Amino acid sequence: MHPSQLRYASRQLVRLLGMLDKQCGEVNLTPVQAHTLIELQSETLTIGQLAQRLHVNKSNASRTVTALLRLGLIDNVPSIKDKRNHHISITQSGLQHLSRLDQQQSQFYQQVLAPLDQKTQLQLQQGLESYIKSVSHICQSGSFAVRPLTEFDNSKIAEVIRVVSAEYGLTADKGYGVGDPTLDDMYSVYSNENSAYWVIEFQGRIVGGGGFAPLQGQSDICELQKMYFLAECRGQGLAKRIAHLAFAMAKSMGFSRCYLETTADLKEAIHLYEKLGFEHLDAPLGNTGHDACEVVMAKTL
């Protein structure tokens, strides 16, 4: 298949499905508003998380949320842990609009599938799944650059850590990493011997990072540190990528184990660490000063 043929078919689908229209069929919603309600149907999300799910920039997501708030189709609810951080939820009116849209679209696609036999429908399903997977892979690859921390990144990665900490209610006064005195000069910390830190750059912006350093009080154990990622770069395998970079480098430096501390609020992070081979410990190791991090884990390198 020639690329021009695929482009032509994709353009035709976009037009035929009304994605260039200002509203979805008979329901008074724009396509991006409809997709926002679909994402909110099962869970509440922040604007950053919505932007990531919809593959739009945060400004676009914010404008869409503002419009849906005016229509009364969503609610803007402050987080219990941090009043500055808002979660978006769908209202009963929003669910009614979504139900009408769902009925309309189900009827349309039933008509589309009706002339196709079971074998053709299966081929269509498999082809679309492969197409989506390939497009997703290409869109993600090369978008995010992982590179070593530089002195010029200090203020940017510190801001990422503050934003993510606020999102999860990890305040500086409770003994979390956001309260570290070295937060605004991380380059000085990780440019030391037996330490390393990598940042994630996306379209010229720092959107996350992570690294390791020797665990205080333990000569042969390093600590995985400052793993923070904005919503827009989560789910891309970047945390796993940085962790493996840290494991390989730490092992080459003579460390035998890798230790970490986190909190039960970061469920996704804990799940990732478990998949990476970390095991839960009964008590903390070393002297990190992060007494609020009640989850302690370690793995053999």
C-alpha positions as CSV (number, residue, x, y, z in Angstrom):
1,M,0.0,0.0,0.0
2,H,1.4,3.4,-0.9
3,P,1.4,6.1,1.8
4,S,-0.6,8.4,-0.4
5,Q,-3.4,5.8,-0.5
6,L,-3.5,5.5,3.3
7,R,-3.5,9.3,3.6
8,Y,-6.4,9.5,1.1
9,A,-8.4,6.9,3.0
10,S,-7.8,8.5,6.3
11,R,-8.9,11.9,5.0
12,Q,-12.1,10.4,3.6
13,L,-12.9,8.8,6.9
14,V,-12.3,12.0,8.8
15,R,-14.7,13.9,6.5
16,L,-17.4,11.1,6.2
17,L,-17.5,10.7,10.0
18,G,-18.1,14.5,10.5
19,M,-14.9,15.2,12.4
20,L,-14.6,18.5,10.5
21,D,-18.1,19.6,11.6
22,K,-18.8,21.9,14.5
23,Q,-21.0,19.3,16.2
24,C,-21.5,15.5,16.4
25,G,-24.5,14.7,14.3
26,E,-27.7,15.8,16.0
27,V,-26.0,16.3,19.4
28,N,-24.9,19.9,20.2
29,L,-21.3,19.0,21.0
30,T,-18.1,19.5,19.1
31,P,-16.0,16.4,18.5
32,V,-13.4,17.4,21.2
33,Q,-16.2,18.1,23.7
34,A,-17.8,14.7,23.0
35,H,-14.4,12.9,23.4
36,T,-13.9,14.8,26.7
37,L,-17.2,13.6,28.1
38,I,-16.4,10.1,27.0
39,E,-13.2,10.1,29.0
40,L,-15.0,11.6,32.0
41,Q,-17.7,9.0,31.9
42,S,-15.7,6.4,33.9
43,E,-13.5,8.6,36.1
44,T,-12.6,12.2,37.2
45,L,-9.5,13.7,35.6
46,T,-7.4,16.8,35.8
47,I,-7.0,19.1,32.8
48,G,-3.5,17.7,32.3
49,Q,-4.7,14.1,32.3
50,L,-7.5,15.1,29.8
51,A,-5.0,16.6,27.5
52,Q,-2.9,13.5,27.6
53,R,-5.9,11.2,26.9
54,L,-7.1,13.3,24.0
55,H,-3.7,14.0,22.5
56,V,-4.2,17.7,22.6
57,N,-2.2,20.5,24.2
58,K,-3.2,21.7,27.7
59,S,-4.6,25.0,26.4
60,N,-7.0,23.2,24.0
61,A,-8.1,20.9,26.9
62,S,-8.6,24.0,29.1
63,R,-10.7,25.8,26.5
64,T,-12.9,22.7,26.1
65,V,-13.4,22.3,29.8
66,T,-14.4,26.0,30.1
67,A,-17.0,25.5,27.4
68,L,-18.4,22.4,29.0
69,L,-18.6,24.0,32.4
70,R,-20.6,26.9,30.9
71,L,-23.0,24.3,29.4
72,G,-23.4,22.6,32.8
73,L,-22.1,19.2,31.4
74,I,-19.2,18.9,33.8
75,D,-18.2,20.0,37.3
76,N,-14.9,21.4,38.4
77,V,-14.1,19.9,41.8
78,P,-11.1,20.9,44.0
79,S,-8.9,18.0,45.1
80,I,-9.4,17.0,48.7
81,K,-5.7,16.9,49.3
82,D,-4.8,20.1,47.4
83,K,-7.5,22.8,46.8
84,R,-5.3,24.3,44.0
85,N,-5.6,21.1,42.0
86,H,-9.0,20.5,40.3
87,H,-10.6,17.4,39.0
88,I,-13.2,17.4,36.3
89,S,-16.3,15.2,36.6
90,I,-19.3,14.7,34.3
91,T,-22.7,15.9,35.4
92,Q,-26.1,14.2,35.0
93,S,-26.8,16.5,32.1
94,G,-23.5,15.5,30.5
95,L,-24.4,11.9,30.9
96,Q,-27.7,12.5,29.1
97,H,-25.9,14.2,26.2
98,L,-23.5,11.4,26.0
99,S,-26.3,8.8,26.1
100,R,-28.0,10.5,23.1
101,L,-24.7,10.6,21.2
102,D,-24.0,6.9,22.0
103,Q,-27.5,5.9,20.7
104,Q,-27.0,7.9,17.5
105,Q,-23.5,6.6,16.9
106,S,-24.4,2.9,17.7
107,Q,-27.2,3.1,15.1
108,F,-24.9,4.6,12.5
109,Y,-22.1,2.0,12.9
110,Q,-24.7,-0.8,13.0
111,Q,-25.7,0.3,9.5
112,V,-22.0,0.5,8.5
113,L,-21.4,-3.1,9.6
114,A,-24.7,-4.6,8.2
115,P,-23.5,-5.2,4.6
116,L,-20.2,-6.9,5.8
117,D,-20.0,-10.6,6.5
118,Q,-18.4,-11.9,9.6
119,K,-15.0,-12.6,7.9
120,T,-14.9,-9.1,6.5
121,Q,-15.8,-7.6,9.9
122,L,-13.0,-9.6,11.6
123,Q,-10.5,-8.4,8.9
124,L,-11.7,-4.8,9.5
125,Q,-11.2,-5.1,13.3
126,Q,-7.7,-6.6,13.0
127,G,-6.7,-4.0,10.3
128,L,-7.9,-1.1,12.4
129,E,-6.2,-2.4,15.5
130,S,-2.9,-2.8,13.7
131,Y,-3.3,0.7,12.1
132,I,-4.0,2.4,15.5
133,K,-1.1,0.6,17.1
134,S,1.3,1.7,14.3
135,V,0.1,5.3,14.4
136,S,0.4,5.4,18.2
137,H,3.9,4.0,18.1
138,I,5.1,6.6,15.5
139,C,3.4,9.5,17.3
140,Q,5.1,8.6,20.6
141,S,8.5,7.6,19.3
142,G,10.9,10.5,19.0
143,S,8.4,12.9,20.7
144,F,10.1,12.6,24.1
145,A,13.8,12.9,24.5
146,V,15.6,11.4,27.5
147,R,18.9,13.1,28.3
148,P,21.2,13.8,31.3
149,L,20.4,16.7,33.6
150,T,22.2,20.0,32.9
151,E,22.7,23.0,35.1
152,F,20.2,24.9,32.9
153,D,17.5,22.4,33.7
154,N,17.5,23.1,37.5
155,S,14.5,25.5,37.7
156,K,12.5,23.5,35.1
157,I,12.8,20.1,36.8
158,A,12.2,21.7,40.2
159,E,8.9,23.1,38.8
160,V,7.9,19.7,37.5
161,I,8.5,18.2,40.9
162,R,6.4,20.9,42.6
163,V,3.5,20.5,40.1
164,V,3.4,16.7,40.4
165,S,3.7,16.9,44.2
166,A,0.8,19.4,44.4
167,E,-1.3,17.1,42.2
168,Y,-0.9,14.3,44.7
169,G,-1.0,16.4,47.8
170,L,2.7,15.8,48.7
171,T,3.5,19.0,50.6
172,A,7.0,20.2,51.6
173,D,6.1,20.4,55.3
174,K,5.4,16.6,55.5
175,G,8.8,15.3,54.7
176,Y,8.4,14.6,51.0
177,G,11.1,15.1,48.3
178,V,9.5,18.4,47.3
179,G,10.8,19.9,50.5
180,D,14.4,18.9,49.9
181,P,16.8,22.0,50.3
182,T,18.6,20.9,47.2
183,L,15.5,20.9,45.0
184,D,16.4,24.1,43.1
185,D,20.0,22.9,42.4
186,M,19.7,19.3,41.6
187,Y,22.5,19.5,39.1
188,S,25.0,20.0,41.9
189,V,23.7,16.8,43.6
190,Y,23.6,14.5,40.6
191,S,26.9,15.7,39.0
192,N,28.6,14.1,42.0
193,E,30.4,10.8,41.8
194,N,28.2,7.7,41.7
195,S,25.1,9.7,40.9
196,A,23.1,10.4,37.7
197,Y,19.8,12.1,36.7
198,W,18.0,12.2,33.4
199,V,15.3,14.6,32.3
200,I,12.6,14.1,29.7
201,E,12.3,16.9,27.1
202,F,9.2,17.4,25.0
203,Q,8.9,20.1,22.4
204,G,11.6,22.1,24.2
205,R,10.0,21.7,27.7
206,I,11.1,19.6,30.6
207,V,8.2,17.3,31.5
208,G,9.7,14.8,33.9
209,G,12.8,13.1,35.2
210,G,14.4,10.6,37.5
211,G,17.8,9.4,38.7
212,F,19.8,7.7,41.5
213,A,22.4,8.5,44.1
214,P,24.2,6.6,46.9
215,L,22.0,5.8,49.8
216,Q,23.2,7.6,52.9
217,G,24.7,5.1,55.4
218,Q,24.9,2.2,52.9
219,S,28.1,1.8,50.8
220,D,26.8,-0.7,48.3
221,I,23.2,0.5,47.9
222,C,21.9,3.2,45.7
223,E,18.6,5.0,45.8
224,L,16.2,5.6,43.0
225,Q,15.3,9.3,43.4
226,K,13.1,12.1,42.2
227,M,11.0,10.1,39.7
228,Y,8.4,12.8,38.7
229,F,6.4,13.0,35.5
230,L,3.8,15.4,34.3
231,A,0.5,13.9,33.1
232,E,1.3,14.5,29.5
233,C,4.3,12.1,29.5
234,R,2.8,9.3,31.6
235,G,1.9,6.0,30.1
236,Q,4.7,6.3,27.5
237,G,7.1,3.8,29.2
238,L,9.5,6.7,30.1
239,A,9.7,5.9,33.8
240,K,10.6,2.3,33.0
241,R,13.2,3.6,30.5
242,I,14.9,5.9,33.1
243,A,14.8,3.2,35.8
244,H,16.6,0.8,33.5
245,L,19.2,3.5,32.7
246,A,19.7,3.9,36.4
247,F,20.0,0.2,37.1
248,A,22.6,-0.4,34.4
249,M,24.7,2.6,35.4
250,A,24.5,1.9,39.1
251,K,25.5,-1.7,38.6
252,S,28.5,-0.6,36.6
253,M,29.5,1.6,39.5
254,G,29.5,-1.3,41.9
255,F,26.2,-1.0,43.6
256,S,24.6,-4.3,44.5
257,R,21.0,-3.1,45.4
258,C,18.7,-0.3,44.5
259,Y,16.4,1.2,47.2
260,L,13.4,3.5,47.0
261,E,10.9,5.3,49.1
262,T,7.4,6.4,48.0
263,T,3.9,6.8,49.4
264,A,0.8,4.7,49.0
265,D,-0.9,7.6,47.2
266,L,1.2,6.9,44.2
267,K,-0.4,3.6,43.3
268,E,0.7,3.6,39.6
269,A,4.3,4.2,40.6
270,I,4.2,1.3,43.2
271,H,2.7,-1.0,40.5
272,L,5.6,0.0,38.1
273,Y,8.2,-0.6,40.8
274,E,6.8,-4.1,41.5
275,K,6.9,-4.9,37.8
276,L,10.5,-3.7,37.8
277,G,11.5,-6.3,40.4
278,F,11.3,-4.2,43.6
279,E,10.2,-6.0,46.7
280,H,8.5,-4.4,49.8
281,L,10.6,-4.0,52.9
282,D,9.5,-4.1,56.5
283,A,11.6,-1.1,57.5
284,P,13.4,1.8,55.7
285,L,17.1,1.7,54.9
286,G,19.7,4.5,55.3
287,N,18.9,8.0,56.3
288,T,16.9,9.8,53.5
289,G,15.0,12.3,55.7
290,H,11.8,11.4,53.9
291,D,9.9,10.2,57.0
292,A,6.5,10.6,55.3
293,C,7.3,8.0,52.7
294,E,5.8,4.9,54.3
295,V,6.4,2.5,51.3
296,V,10.0,1.2,51.2
297,M,11.2,-1.2,48.5
298,A,14.5,-2.6,47.1
299,K,15.8,-4.8,44.3
300,T,19.0,-6.6,43.6
301,L,20.9,-5.2,40.6
